[in-house]
Amino acid sequence: MRRLNEIVVSCAITGAIHTPSMSDYLPVTPEELISEGVAAAGAGASIIHIHVRDPETGKPTSDLDLFRKVAAGIKAETDAIVQPTTGGGMTMSIEERMAVVPELEPEMASCNMGSMNFGLYPMSEEIEEFKYEWEEPYLNETWDHIFTNTFKSLRTAFSMFDEHDTVPELECYDISHLYNAKHFVETGRLNTPIHLQFVLGIHGGIAADQYHLQHMVDTAERLFGEDASWSVVGAGRMQFPFGTQAAAMGGNARVGLEDNLYLERGVLAESNAEQVERITRLAWEIAGREPASPEQVREFLGLKGQKAVDF
């Protein structure tokens, strides 16, 4: 598959999985998100993946004004690629989740490649006391929730990405999602080269196991060859092991408090930048790879460039 000598480091700064009761360091307000994104870029992240939250309660939201404020704030202080989510939160409709693409017309946005069970409910058992009333129901309702990404919605999404010159990052939570991507490539709905993000360790998706990561890479190589590049998300404690494995294999890595709240066993990360600093150090020590600059990543992924974006 396609690769750079340098490693592309993405940082997902808040997400929609963790709730405020899980860590006092989880950024919530636009000001916190901007500060975290800028610091992560300064530490070596070339892509800043953003969700937004209600500033008062920390609940994930699809508020486009908040997306614009955060994206513009990060763009104003860095040259990083600002990558909004279209995954959103568990309770959001597909229309809500996708609205950020025509609204912001970003260089790049995430795109989830298949419907799946997405179980957050086990995490509620680990919290003794919740800060906000919404948190426990939000987690527990995933007992009976399907994260919906149908073929019809994906077809619509790819048309929308094309219309606004936004490159999708294809979030693949299982092997089947790679075959979904292949289907859309073969039918001409998805342009190559593509960029794949392997997400391992979500309850309902493929497990966080090094053999599964190798299987994902081997399958993608067979399906796409030089028409694809890849990165990996290791949920929870597998964040740094998988990031290091990806660096050694010629792939790329995502870190951030969306995926993992810890810096090491029992020690909460106090910032996203701490995680970026760690993975860039590991990538250099293990594989001799420096972090790619935003401009290198733009050229590698064929992005339209920051100047073409008006947040």
C-alpha positions in Angstrom: 0.0 0.0 0.0 1.0 3.6 -0.4 3.3 5.0 2.3 5.4 7.9 3.4 8.9 7.7 4.9 7.4 9.9 7.7 4.4 8.9 9.8 1.1 10.6 9.6 -0.1 11.3 13.1 -3.8 12.1 13.7 -5.2 13.3 17.0 -8.8 12.9 17.9 -9.2 15.4 20.6 -12.6 14.6 22.3 -14.9 12.2 20.4 -18.3 11.1 21.4 -17.5 7.9 23.4 -16.1 9.1 26.7 -18.2 11.2 29.1 -17.0 14.0 31.4 -17.2 11.7 34.5 -14.4 9.5 33.1 -11.7 12.2 33.1 -11.4 15.8 34.2 -9.0 16.3 31.3 -11.6 15.6 28.5 -12.0 18.9 26.6 -15.6 20.1 26.3 -15.9 23.8 25.5 -14.9 25.3 22.2 -12.0 27.1 23.8 -10.7 23.9 25.4 -11.0 22.1 22.0 -9.2 24.8 20.2 -6.4 24.9 22.8 -6.1 21.1 22.7 -6.1 21.0 18.9 -3.4 23.7 18.6 -1.2 22.0 21.2 -1.6 18.6 19.5 -0.6 20.1 16.2 2.4 21.7 17.9 3.4 18.3 19.3 3.5 16.7 15.8 -0.1 15.8 14.7 -0.8 16.8 11.1 -4.5 15.9 11.3 -6.8 17.1 14.0 -10.0 15.1 14.2 -12.9 17.1 15.8 -16.2 16.4 17.4 -18.0 19.1 19.5 -19.8 19.0 22.8 -22.4 21.1 24.6 -20.2 23.6 26.5 -22.5 23.3 29.6 -22.9 19.6 29.9 -20.2 18.0 27.7 -22.8 16.0 25.8 -21.9 15.3 22.1 -23.7 17.6 19.7 -24.0 18.2 16.0 -24.2 22.0 16.4 -22.7 23.5 13.3 -21.9 26.8 14.9 -19.7 25.0 17.4 -18.0 23.0 14.6 -17.3 26.2 12.7 -15.9 27.9 15.8 -13.6 25.1 16.7 -12.4 24.4 13.2 -11.8 28.1 12.6 -10.0 28.5 15.9 -7.6 25.6 15.1 -7.0 26.7 11.5 -6.2 30.3 12.7 -3.3 29.1 14.8 -1.9 26.0 13.0 -1.5 24.7 9.5 -2.9 21.3 10.6 -5.6 19.5 8.6 -8.9 20.0 10.5 -10.9 16.9 10.0 -14.5 17.0 11.2 -16.4 13.8 12.1 -19.4 12.6 10.2 -19.7 9.8 12.8 -21.1 12.2 15.4 -22.7 10.7 18.5 -24.8 7.7 19.2 -28.2 9.5 19.1 -27.6 11.5 16.0 -29.3 10.9 12.6 -27.2 10.4 9.5 -28.5 13.8 8.2 -27.2 15.5 11.4 -23.9 13.7 11.2 -23.2 14.6 7.5 -24.3 18.2 7.7 -20.8 19.3 8.6 -19.5 18.5 5.0 -21.7 21.0 3.0 -21.5 23.5 5.9 -17.7 23.6 6.3 -16.4 22.0 3.1 -13.3 20.7 4.9 -10.3 19.3 3.3 -11.0 15.9 4.8 -13.7 14.3 7.0 -14.2 10.9 8.5 -16.7 8.5 6.9 -17.9 5.3 8.7 -17.9 2.3 6.4 -20.7 0.1 7.7 -23.5 -0.4 10.2 -22.6 -2.1 13.5 -23.4 -2.6 17.1 -21.4 0.0 19.0 -21.5 -0.9 22.7 -20.6 1.8 25.2 -22.7 0.3 28.0 -19.8 -1.6 29.7 -18.2 1.7 30.6 -21.1 2.8 32.8 -20.3 0.0 35.2 -16.9 1.6 35.9 -18.3 5.0 37.0 -19.3 5.3 40.7 -20.9 8.7 40.3 -21.9 10.6 37.2 -21.4 14.4 36.9 -24.4 14.9 34.5 -27.8 13.2 34.2 -27.3 12.4 30.5 -24.2 10.3 30.8 -25.5 7.0 32.2 -28.6 6.8 29.8 -26.3 7.8 26.9 -24.0 4.9 27.6 -26.6 2.3 28.5 -28.9 2.9 25.5 -26.2 1.3 23.4 -27.4 -2.1 24.6 -30.1 -1.7 21.9 -28.6 0.6 19.3 -27.2 0.1 15.8 -24.7 2.6 14.5 -26.3 3.0 11.1 -24.3 3.4 7.9 -26.3 1.8 5.1 -25.2 1.4 1.5 -27.7 4.1 0.5 -26.4 6.5 3.1 -22.8 5.8 2.0 -23.7 6.4 -1.6 -25.2 9.8 -0.6 -22.1 10.6 1.5 -19.6 9.9 -1.3 -21.6 12.2 -3.6 -21.5 14.9 -1.0 -17.8 14.5 -0.5 -17.2 14.8 -4.2 -19.5 17.9 -4.5 -17.6 19.7 -1.8 -14.1 18.5 -2.8 -13.7 16.8 0.6 -11.6 13.7 0.9 -13.2 10.9 3.1 -11.1 9.0 5.6 -12.7 5.6 5.6 -13.3 4.4 9.2 -13.2 0.5 9.1 -14.3 -1.3 12.2 -14.2 -4.7 10.7 -13.1 -6.7 7.7 -16.5 -6.3 6.0 -16.0 -2.6 5.9 -13.0 -3.0 3.6 -15.2 -5.0 1.2 -17.8 -2.2 1.4 -15.1 0.3 0.4 -14.1 -2.0 -2.5 -17.7 -2.1 -3.7 -17.9 1.7 -3.9 -14.5 1.8 -5.7 -15.6 -0.7 -8.2 -18.9 1.0 -8.9 -17.2 4.4 -9.4 -18.7 6.1 -6.3 -15.4 6.3 -4.4 -12.3 7.8 -6.0 -8.8 6.3 -5.5 -6.4 6.6 -3.9 -8.3 6.0 -0.6 -7.2 6.5 3.0 -8.3 3.8 5.4 -8.5 4.1 9.2 -8.6 0.7 10.9 -10.5 1.0 14.2 -9.9 -1.9 16.5 -11.2 -2.5 20.0 -14.8 -1.1 19.8 -17.3 -3.4 21.5 -19.2 -4.6 18.4 -16.3 -4.3 16.0 -13.2 -6.3 15.4 -11.2 -6.9 18.6 -8.0 -5.1 19.4 -5.5 -7.9 18.7 -2.3 -7.6 16.8 -3.3 -10.5 14.5 -6.5 -8.7 13.5 -4.5 -5.6 12.6 -2.2 -7.7 10.4 -5.3 -9.3 8.9 -6.8 -5.8 8.2 -3.6 -4.7 6.5 -3.2 -7.9 4.5 -6.8 -7.7 3.3 -6.5 -4.0 2.3 -3.3 -4.8 0.5 -5.0 -7.5 -1.5 -8.1 -5.4 -2.3 -6.5 -2.1 -3.1 -2.7 -2.4 -3.4 -1.2 1.0 -4.3 -4.6 2.6 -4.4 -4.8 2.9 -0.6 -2.9 4.1 2.5 -3.8 3.3 6.1 -3.7 4.3 9.7 -4.8 2.6 12.9 -6.9 3.5 16.0 -6.3 1.2 19.0 -9.1 1.8 21.4 -8.1 2.1 25.1 -4.9 0.5 26.2 -4.0 -0.7 22.7 -3.5 2.9 21.5 0.3 3.0 21.8 1.0 -0.7 21.0 -1.0 -0.5 17.7 0.5 2.9 16.9 4.0 1.5 17.4 3.1 -1.6 15.3 1.7 0.6 12.5 4.9 2.7 12.5 7.0 -0.4 12.1 4.8 -1.7 9.3 4.9 1.5 7.3 1.4 2.6 8.3 0.2 5.6 10.3 -1.4 6.2 13.7 -4.2 8.1 15.5 -4.0 9.0 19.2 -6.2 11.3 21.3 -8.6 11.4 24.1 -11.5 10.2 21.9 -9.9 6.8 21.8 -8.0 6.5 25.1 -8.0 8.5 28.2 -4.7 7.2 29.6 -1.0 7.9 29.0 0.0 4.7 30.7 -1.6 2.1 33.0 -3.5 3.9 35.8 -2.3 7.4 34.7 -4.8 9.7 33.0 -3.4 11.7 30.1 -3.7 15.4 31.0 -3.7 16.5 27.4 -3.9 15.2 23.8 -0.5 16.7 23.2 1.0 14.2 25.7 -0.3 11.3 23.6 1.0 12.9 20.4 4.4 13.4 21.9 4.5 9.8 23.1 3.6 8.2 19.7 6.0 10.5 17.8 8.8 9.4 20.1 7.9 5.8 19.8 7.7 6.0 16.0 11.2 7.5 15.9 12.7 5.0 18.4 11.1 1.9 16.9 11.0 2.7 13.2 13.1 5.8 12.7 10.1 7.8 11.3 9.6 11.4 12.0 6.1 13.0 12.0 4.9 14.1 8.6 4.1 17.8 8.2 0.6 18.9 7.2 1.9 19.9 3.7 3.4 16.5 3.2 0.2 14.9 4.2 -1.9 17.2 1.9 0.3 16.2 -1.0 0.2 12.5 0.0 -3.6 12.4 0.4 -4.4 14.7 -2.5 -6.2 17.4 -0.3 -7.3 20.7 -1.7 -5.3 22.7 0.9 -6.0 24.9 3.9 -6.3 28.0 1.7 -9.3 26.5 -0.1 -11.2 26.2 3.2 -13.1 29.1 4.7 -14.3 28.1 8.1 
